[in-house]
């Protein structure tokens, strides 16, 4: 959990006041912009946790999401002040999806890119690498590479490669 304890007094904001930032408190850290990818903006545990992150960050967040299902978290996200940007390619992240996500995050002025769903994590890290900003993963308790033998192996290889490149970049 991110805390400004000792830097700012604790402020509990109602959902409609999300855009108030810590920088409005005298002597506090400036507000930053973050982008977050969410391949499937349904109402599962991971998406509810992402909404809680958006509420808790205390900064402006752009949610780059995939196609909207019948039961969606987007209304709640918008209710806490999140800027929504549709990238339909996150449903099947192939081709130039990472490039388009990088453009959406870069145009927003994101200082970091957070990948939420297992399907969009490699896209988020690749886009963050293109923008030369930190890539952050929201990990749940299990990571499974779905698909038959060649597909699962390719996914594991690509994911491992992106993670190592991200780690090497961070150590520089």
N, C-alpha and C positions, 0 to 999 in steps of 0.2 A: 504494500500500500504506500503510495506517495504521500509524504507529509511535509508540511511547511512549519512544523512545530518549532518554536524558537525564532522563526523568521517572521511569521505573521500570526495574528490572533486567529483562533479557529472560527471559521464562519460556516454556518449551516445554511444553505440556500434552498428555497423552495424550487421545484422543478422549472418554473417559468423564468427564474433568474439565472439560468446557466451561463449566459454570456458575461456576467460579471466575473472579472478575472482577479487573481491575486495581485496583479500589478496596480489595481485600484486602491490597495491598502498602502499607506506610506511605508517606504523602505522595503517592499516585498519584491520577489522575483517577477520579471516581466511575463506577460501571457505569451504562450506559444500556440502554434497550430500543429495538430497531429492529423494524420490520415489513417484510416482503418479499413481493411478489406474484410468483406463478409460475403462469401460465395452464396450462401443460402440464408436470407434474412427471415427465417421462420421463427418460431417461438420456443426453441429448445433451450436446454441449459446453457450451451455455449453462447447463444445469441443474447440470452438474458444477462449473462455475465458481461458480455461486451457492452450492453446498455449500462450496466452498473459501472464499468470502467469509464464510459463517457461521462456519466454523472460525477464520478469521483475525481477525474483528472483535473478539473478546474480550469481547463483550457478549451479552446475551440477545436472541434473535431469534425472532419469530413469523413463520412461513411461511404466508401465505394463498394457497392453491393451488386449481387447478381439479380436474376429475375425474381419478381415478387410472388411468393406463394399465397394461397388463400389465407392462411393464418400467418401474419407477418408481425415482426417487431418494429417495423419502420415508424408506425404511429407513436410508439413509446420513445423511439430515438429522436424523432422530430420534437416531441414534447419536452425533451431535456436540452433542446437547442442544437442538435446535431445537423450539419449540412449534409444532404443526401445527394449522391451522384450514382446513377445507374451505369454499370458496365456489364452488359448481358453476357459477355464472353467469360465471366467468372464461373458460369454454370458448367462450362467445359473449357478449362484454361489451356488452350492450345494456341499456337501462332503468336500473334503480336499483342496478346492480352497484357503482358507485363509492360510493354511500351505504352499502351493506352492508360494503364493504371498509373504509371510513372507520370504521364502528362497530367492526369486528373489531380494527383497528389502535388506535383510541382506547381501547377497553376494555382492551387490553393495556398501554396507557401508552406507546405508541411515541413516540420523540423524532424519528424520521425514517421515511420510507416509501420503499423501494427497489423499482423496477419492473424486472423481468428480461426476460421474453419480450416480443417486439414487440407481441403481442396485448394485453398487460395494462399497457403503459407509460402510455397515456393515462388508464387507470383509476387507476393508482397516483398519477399527478400530480394528477388531479382529487380523489381522496380526501385526499391530502396538503394540497391547497389548502383543502378543507373543514375539516380539522383545524388549519390554520395551523401546519403543521410542514414542514420541508424535504422536497421530493420529489427523489429521486436516481434516475438512470437507469443501468442497467448496459448499455452499448452494445457490441455486437459490431462486426464490420467492415462490415456492410451493413445498410441499412434499406430495405426494399421495401414499398410499399403495394399489397397484393394486391387483385385484383378487376378487373372491367371498368371502362370509362371513368368512369361517374358514381361508382361505389363507391370506386375508388382516389382520385379527386379529393376526395371527401368526407373520406376517411380522412386524406389529406395536409393538407387545410384544418383539420380538427379537431385533428390532432396539432400543426400549426404554431401554432394558436390557443392550445392548452394550454401549449405551450412558451413562447410570448411572455408569457402571463399569469403563468406561474411565474417567468420572468425579471424581469418588472415588479414582482412581489411581493417578490422577493429584493432588488431595488434600493431598496425603500422603507425 
